[in-house]
Amino acid sequence: MQQIGVGGERFDGVTEIAVLRGGGLGDLMFAVPALEALAAAYPDARITLLGTPAAAMVLRGRTDAVHAFEELPIAPGVRDSGDGAPDAEDFVARLHGRFDLAVQLHGGGRNSNPFLLRLGARHTVGTATEDAEVLERWVRYVYYQHEVLRALEVVSLAGAVPVTLDPRVRVADHERVAVRERLGVTGGGARLVAIHPGATDPRRRWSPDRFAAVARARLEAGDDVVLVGDASDVPAATAIVDALPAHLTGRVHDLTGTVPLGGLPAVLAAADVMVGDDSGPRHLAVAVGTPTVGVFWFGNVVNAGPFDRGRHRVHLSYVTRCPVCGVDVTQVGWTAERCAHDPSYVDEVDPQLVLDDVADLLRTV
């Protein structure tokens, strides 16, 4: 593949690379193609991912692009909270001078660039907003850019070219089989539809009654349904189950709040199709190779939508103003303050259209 953006020459003598990427599960998935590009460009280097504990839980043993993990300390704009996080001064002192190349894939650089520079790497690359301290090689941070392509543009500054656009997270066949056996979804014609009814931002959440309509139709078609998510998704999952006829709930497997993050890749990989909002589990489903049908606010498709339509379908809501106060919601990121309201921006998406794509993917993929 060609490099993305202006690019740059590879640095000489690089044997230790640090990559800064905190945030949630989706943020982690967006960085994986860039990590793979770095691993291909510097095959003799050791790559250490500086991230949250979720990074090691999801990626350890499931990618060859990361060789070590370091948990980030609490630092403004880098990591806001976390029980048991390392002390920031100890973190910097322990890692100072270890890396030949440090890569910033964490936001616009206002806070992350100064943090990265404290590590004392010989070379640095990353993004920068207009008011951010710049690194040795940098590219301007503009909010509306796909996060995968943004990260690939950053690593291109270090001479790394893409080897993939989709994130890749390995799941072994025996893991998929084990999940389906545990759920009782076995046999040649058995099909499993995964549903994640949540998103970090409430405005990106399709309401439970919409997901319930999808679940009911697939259950009536003879499929099993597995509900996934963390503890915050339990109320939505409960509402979905409560909305279903009692005679169908025996083939609904509600795993919300029960599956550790390290076990989520196998559950998603066991599904034939995954339906979800613009959320970390949907991005992880793409990474493990499961076809998806996503419900998106149209602005988020620019930054986070899947690239292909053979395996991944997208349904868009074109809300441009807050339904409560009417403020323009297209100016996001660094360009405008958000209002305090959290209505769903995506409930205008018709469940029947989502169902049509689920059926099509089950027939064709």
Steps between C-alpha positions, in 0.01 A plus 500: 500500500604861454569720799218722621582869505835672451691225676867496589812287493554221749715588796831318540594288799149450635476197727249626759170668406235644733145562375270717710133410462263516793122526495239231458469179305413670173796736535724198541361331188561812291870483589556135405563554126760766588665259743516239225653754262768585755575133562546445125717811457722421800501117513790484746352751744309430820169689511359600838140625517439766763130466575231401747473149646246423226780497243677202654172320572391514136825485304740281698542177304267625226741714293866483406525878467535573873773344710446669837240704685540785746203629698463877480500709816228751583594812304279785372379431148684168486318289758234647724442219750589144588538305822855384561650710220876557528639824638566746219848603619606139554365410156702770327815433699488127430446538125708813435759443231387144423346570158656588169164602353186618681172522307205709616163361384303657785291800401620839387813526709413778745566268790636188332794667323655647818442165672672313217794739489571434867599146406812631329477294181757575226223550243133595533205513259135590552218748448460857619214743530583864435571562869692177570871454548633331187715189472799434275272402212133585522177540309217740577213352703167565324201344673316361197739230383459124532685394814666204328628722220612766748713244684640367173586853391691550825707182468568586134707787640735229627508321164233239580254414223167322553479124488128496585219751551277289722628416847585132545460312828558124496248252633569127467240267352479302822406819688208562263384140531523513879279809517235352274501173693466687828197685361354187344520642147621193313415317184534590134205737479540671838560874479597748769432876485692718747351829618677776690241760608737764633751775432711723721317810378124472570427693181640210295265243658212346307217443747439151646162467327676525162746230594213291637329517160815364336539228764138391471514468122818291508367280780180441304719404203660230715826671596651535845586845635786589735502837678845637582634800686634610835310581819382834360312312226302277738192729520470514120546123469237441769257728315559304179429167667193639679359618167513150347223236518574246770505209254800655318722590795640148535728569203617837631836483676552814707872525573507872579711574803624141526769454235845640583645723232759237411220257417303738278696435178405130509131575563484746211693267272248223574214709361389484138402869502535776759256793533602804699544871541821684421679338793812312605344153470387574143852605407636188670254286301651642181846411630413136570338459157130499588264681258327798660198723460563834668270784602689829469451872533623617159787708639646199676517304176765744380722417797402144583298328227604166349677519165325226301134418438536135404537402866398814687183704456432847633172673578517875546304755696530850356430703814683834473350683798438393857135389524475675839665841457558523126874570514707395197653164589716458189775718648659258742842407628723804545272742315201543733372425849228236513165573659393326820224289339522128430207393281558225248621641170444166326147387588375613160673193349228250400541152657366340182792638300741355753319167483521496122878532518531236771307258280709591196828446684379165634425394142810632328799507737 
